[in-house]
Each structure stands twice: as structure tokens, then as C-alpha cells.
Amino acid sequence: ETGVTQTPRHLVMGMTNKKSLKCEQHLGHNAMYWYKQSAKKPLELMFVYSLEERVENNSVPSRFSPECPNSSHLFLHLHTLQPEDSALYLCASSQQGFYGYTFGSGTRLTVV
Amino acid sequence: KNEVEQSPQNLTAQEGEFITINCSYSVGISALHWLQQHPGGGIVSLFMLSSGKKKHGRLIATINIQEKHSSLHITASHPRDSAVYICAGGGRGADGLTFGKGTHLIIQP
């Protein structure tokens, strides 16, 4: 366990479903991130929250909707996804002003 | 073109061999990260470098800021070192990371 917990570990959803991914950290970090890892592609930054405010969304489609209710929790709400959205979604956290990152174990998402 | 390039993409070696993975970057970064990803998907941070060299156990990471190049070395490699090793560049603060495609390392007994 790294200190960043993601749930669920695996998720299969239909294209009309609505689901949410959850990330939780109790490391005292003040920045949290969502990354996407598709097959045979580098990890891609999706969203950054710093001090609970979104600072970057990297042109992610609106069918992905992040939420950061407090500095310890981060959600990724999913709706009307496409099969090409199937990927590993990783959460990470860091302390702004320092360089270290801690990653969660990821959620393996399959859209059918 | 990805701003962080790694080589080789795949590497198979025998147990005990000295392993080198290279990373070149074209972005301006404040720190260079080496990460390890096992088949389950979780990522572990191995090193964070802004200059010079760091060592942890059998792992050594070096960086040359002028040449924008970093290397990860594994001495006395072991099958449990088999994983994907990822190089990533980051800035100060909540900038996120720019990742290389990773090097898939297999150490055979």
C-alpha cells in the first residue's frame, strides 16, 4: 500500500452507464492528479487539482468529470464512455513545491 | 514526438547482468523521475533527480542536465526486477509529469 488508495481496482461498464472512480490519500499532500494509461501509449495527464482547485484539464472530453471535495479525496465521474476509453486510470498525489509523487494502484476500466 | 524518449523499449537479460536504461528529454524540467510499474499496474517512485547521481540498493540513477539525459542502472539483476521502468519529467509545483513510453525489462533466471 503506497498511501494512495484507489477504488475500485477493476470496473466494467456499458457505454450508457454512469460510474465514479475514487482516490484517497492521507499523506498530507495538497495536489492530486488523474492519469490515463492506454495500451502501448505513455501515461497521459488528465487533471490536476492543487489546493482543491482544478489547475489543468489537458483537453479531456467532458464525459470525464473530476471532483475534489477536499485535499484527501479525488473522484473521476464517468458517463457515456466509449470503448476507446478503456484503460488504466491512475491517481497520484504530491506536495506542491516539492517533487515527489505517490501513485495509487490504479483502476482497470473496460468499456463494453 | 514525445518529449521524453526512452531506450530500449524492451530488454531481456540473464540474472546477474548489469542493466542500463536510458532517457532523453526535450522539455525543460526541474526534476527527472524514474518509476517502476509491475504487471498489476501500480507505480512506485524509484528516484527523483535534479542533478548528479542517486543510489538505492542495487539501483543507481544519474542525470546530465546539460545533455538532457538520464540513465537508470541495475546491478546484479534479479528476476524480481522484471517490470516496466518509466522515465518522467516534472516541474516544480503541481505541474504533473510528462512520461516516456517505458522500458519493459525481463530478467531470466
Interface residues (C-beta under 8 A of the other chain):
Chain A: T2 A31 Y33 Y35 Q37 K40 K41 P42 L43 E44 L45 V48 Y49 S50 V55 E56 L88 L90 A92 S94 Q96 G97 Y99 G100 Y101 T102 F103 G104 S105 G106 R108
Chain B: N2 V4 S30 A31 H33 L35 G40 G41 G42 I43 V44 S45 M48 S50 I86 A88 G90 R92 G93 A94 D95 G96 L97 T98 F99 G100 K101 G102
